[in-house]
Amino acid sequence: MRLFLLTPPAPRWSKLRARQVRGPVPDEIQGETLTTWVERAQLGQSEAYEVLARTYLRPAYLVALAILGRPADAEDVAQDAMVVAFDRLRALRDPARFGAWLTTIARNQALNALARRRRHEVRAAPESYEPSTSPRPVEAIGLRERLLAALDTLTPPQREVVLLHDLEGWSHAEIALAIGSSEVMSRQHLFQARRLLRRRVQE
């Protein structure tokens, strides 16, 4: 008798792509706090996993993007970080820290991916946002391209802070917790990043 092993279907959230998810992290979803959704996920509720993925996949992606600079690589890291977080979810003692915990996982995975990329000299196809070592002619590109080029000149911590604060609406307290820094350093990184971006865009 021949046996067929059935592969369980992939969870719905795994089809999400961070670049398709928009908006800052809300305080509540469907009348429930995010902490409640984390607790539901810890109990194995599939809907809760999807809610958390839709809410936090993009911040994880932005943290990875700030380090890796390549959208495709950052997308992979964000997905991997979400898988790791869900696998270890029951070990999370404080559900309110899920967002910071996930971005910490994404940050560590991105740093590991960057180390592997440098070690093996892996080259990815050019993307709309990929740090380059050669100067780009400002007159040949528009405002959006100048902004993206200016992001390349920031340090990874500066990129992390400006992306999370200005694009996602995170507070400095949330950012500090996520990237293992302080609120003072987060504010300094944001100030320096904005000043550099303003200067480069106006050139």
C-alpha positions as CSV (number, residue, x, y, z in Angstrom):
1,M,0.0,0.0,0.0
2,R,1.4,3.3,-1.1
3,L,1.2,6.2,1.4
4,F,1.1,9.8,0.4
5,L,2.4,12.4,2.9
6,L,0.3,15.6,2.7
7,T,2.2,18.9,3.2
8,P,0.1,21.2,5.4
9,P,-0.9,24.4,3.6
10,A,1.2,27.5,4.3
11,P,-0.3,30.0,6.8
12,R,-2.2,32.9,5.1
13,W,0.1,35.4,6.6
14,S,3.1,33.9,4.8
15,K,1.8,35.3,1.6
16,L,2.0,38.9,2.9
17,R,4.8,41.1,1.5
18,A,6.1,43.9,3.7
19,R,6.2,46.4,0.9
20,Q,2.5,45.9,0.3
21,V,1.6,46.6,4.0
22,R,1.1,50.3,4.8
23,G,0.5,52.5,7.8
24,P,1.8,52.9,11.4
25,V,1.1,50.3,14.1
26,P,-2.4,51.0,15.5
27,D,-3.3,50.9,19.2
28,E,-6.2,48.6,18.6
29,I,-7.5,46.2,15.9
30,Q,-11.1,45.1,15.7
31,G,-11.6,46.6,19.1
32,E,-8.9,44.5,20.7
33,T,-5.4,45.7,21.9
34,L,-2.3,44.4,20.2
35,T,-1.4,42.7,23.5
36,T,-4.6,40.7,23.4
37,W,-3.8,39.6,19.8
38,V,-0.4,38.5,20.9
39,E,-1.9,36.5,23.8
40,R,-4.4,34.9,21.3
41,A,-1.5,34.0,19.0
42,Q,0.3,32.4,22.0
43,L,-2.8,30.2,22.3
44,G,-2.5,29.2,18.6
45,Q,-5.3,31.2,17.0
46,S,-4.5,31.5,13.3
47,E,-6.4,34.8,12.9
48,A,-4.1,36.3,15.5
49,Y,-1.0,35.3,13.6
50,E,-2.3,37.1,10.5
51,V,-3.2,40.2,12.5
52,L,0.3,40.4,14.0
53,A,1.9,39.8,10.6
54,R,-0.1,42.5,8.9
55,T,0.8,44.9,11.8
56,Y,4.5,44.2,12.4
57,L,5.9,42.8,9.1
58,R,6.6,46.3,7.7
59,P,8.5,47.6,10.7
60,A,10.6,44.4,10.7
61,Y,11.2,45.0,6.9
62,L,12.3,48.6,7.5
63,V,14.8,47.7,10.1
64,A,16.2,45.0,7.8
65,L,16.2,47.5,4.9
66,A,18.2,50.1,6.9
67,I,20.9,47.5,7.4
68,L,20.9,45.6,4.1
69,G,19.9,48.3,1.7
70,R,18.3,45.9,-0.7
71,P,14.5,45.5,-0.7
72,A,14.5,41.9,-1.8
73,D,16.9,40.9,0.9
74,A,15.1,42.9,3.6
75,E,11.8,41.2,2.6
76,D,13.3,37.8,3.1
77,V,14.8,38.8,6.5
78,A,11.4,40.2,7.6
79,Q,9.6,37.0,6.7
80,D,12.3,34.9,8.4
81,A,12.1,37.1,11.5
82,M,8.4,36.6,11.7
83,V,8.7,32.8,11.4
84,V,11.3,32.8,14.2
85,A,9.1,35.1,16.4
86,F,6.0,32.9,15.9
87,D,8.0,29.8,16.6
88,R,9.2,31.3,19.9
89,L,6.1,33.2,20.7
90,R,5.1,31.1,23.8
91,A,8.4,32.0,25.4
92,L,7.6,35.7,25.2
93,R,6.7,36.6,28.8
94,D,5.5,40.2,28.1
95,P,3.1,40.3,25.1
96,A,3.3,44.1,25.1
97,R,6.9,43.9,23.9
98,F,6.2,41.8,20.8
99,G,6.9,44.7,18.4
100,A,10.3,45.5,19.9
101,W,11.1,41.8,20.3
102,L,10.3,41.1,16.6
103,T,12.4,44.1,15.3
104,T,15.3,42.9,17.5
105,I,15.1,39.5,15.8
106,A,14.9,41.2,12.4
107,R,17.9,43.4,13.2
108,N,20.0,40.5,14.3
109,Q,19.0,38.4,11.3
110,A,19.8,41.4,9.0
111,L,23.2,41.8,10.5
112,N,23.9,38.1,10.0
113,A,22.7,38.3,6.4
114,L,24.9,41.3,5.8
115,A,27.9,39.4,7.2
116,R,27.2,36.4,5.0
117,R,26.8,38.6,2.0
118,R,30.1,40.3,2.6
119,R,31.8,37.0,3.3
120,H,30.6,35.3,0.2
121,E,30.6,38.5,-1.9
122,V,27.0,37.8,-3.0
123,R,25.6,40.4,-5.4
124,A,21.9,41.0,-5.7
125,A,20.2,42.5,-8.7
126,P,19.9,46.3,-8.5
127,E,16.8,47.6,-6.8
128,S,15.2,51.0,-6.3
129,Y,17.0,51.4,-3.0
130,E,20.5,49.9,-2.9
131,P,23.5,51.7,-1.4
132,S,26.1,52.5,-4.0
133,T,29.7,53.5,-3.6
134,S,29.8,55.7,-6.7
135,P,28.2,59.2,-6.7
136,R,24.9,59.6,-8.7
137,P,24.4,62.7,-10.8
138,V,21.8,64.7,-9.0
139,E,20.7,66.5,-12.2
140,A,19.7,63.2,-13.8
141,I,17.3,62.0,-11.1
142,G,14.1,63.4,-9.5
143,L,13.3,64.3,-5.9
144,R,12.3,60.8,-4.9
145,E,15.6,59.4,-6.4
146,R,17.6,62.1,-4.6
147,L,15.9,61.2,-1.3
148,L,16.7,57.5,-1.8
149,A,20.3,58.3,-2.7
150,A,20.5,60.5,0.4
151,L,19.3,57.6,2.5
152,D,22.4,55.7,1.3
153,T,24.6,58.3,3.0
154,L,23.1,57.7,6.5
155,T,24.5,55.2,8.9
156,P,22.3,52.1,9.6
157,P,21.2,53.4,13.0
158,Q,20.2,56.7,11.4
159,R,18.3,54.9,8.7
160,E,16.5,52.7,11.2
161,V,15.4,55.7,13.3
162,V,14.2,57.9,10.4
163,L,12.3,55.0,8.7
164,L,10.6,53.9,11.9
165,H,9.9,57.4,13.2
166,D,9.0,59.3,10.1
167,L,7.4,56.5,8.0
168,E,5.9,54.3,10.7
169,G,5.1,56.9,13.4
170,W,7.0,55.0,16.2
171,S,7.9,57.0,19.3
172,H,11.5,57.3,20.4
173,A,10.7,55.1,23.4
174,E,9.5,52.3,21.0
175,I,12.5,52.8,18.7
176,A,15.0,52.7,21.6
177,L,13.5,49.5,22.9
178,A,13.5,47.9,19.4
179,I,17.1,48.7,18.4
180,G,18.7,48.4,21.9
181,S,19.5,52.1,22.3
182,S,18.2,55.0,24.3
183,E,15.6,57.7,23.7
184,V,18.3,60.3,23.7
185,M,20.3,58.5,21.0
186,S,17.2,57.9,19.0
187,R,16.5,61.6,19.0
188,Q,20.1,62.4,18.1
189,H,20.0,59.9,15.2
190,L,16.8,61.4,13.9
191,F,18.1,65.0,14.1
192,Q,21.3,64.1,12.3
193,A,19.5,62.0,9.7
194,R,17.0,64.8,8.9
195,R,19.7,67.4,8.6
196,L,21.7,65.2,6.2
197,L,18.7,64.3,4.2
198,R,17.6,67.9,3.9
199,R,21.1,69.0,2.8
200,R,21.4,66.2,0.2
201,V,18.0,66.7,-1.3
202,Q,18.5,70.5,-1.6
203,E,21.8,70.0,-3.4
